[in-house]
């Protein structure tokens, strides 16, 4: 009767969990990066058509869908969206606070 295996896989059974958590953190940071770039570049347009705003909206949507598909979990799609949302809201709040109020 063979005993339990004593190889490298038996020594660290949670290596897969570390990779998955690392993947979620990278997706969150990618969403933060997209929000950061989008907040400063969204006003680029061709004439009066806001090309950059539409492109960044489509970009974060595609990122969320592909992240969920790649991680095979809905949380994979949620992480870039959360990073984008938190970055966009915090930068928009600071930009609004810096503007002088009209009386």
Secondary structure by P-SEA (a helix, b strand, c coil): cccccccccccccaaaaaaaaaaaaaaaaaaaaaaaaaaacccccccccaaaaaaaaaaaaaaaaaaaaaaccaaaaaaaaaaaaaaaaaaaaaaaaaccccc
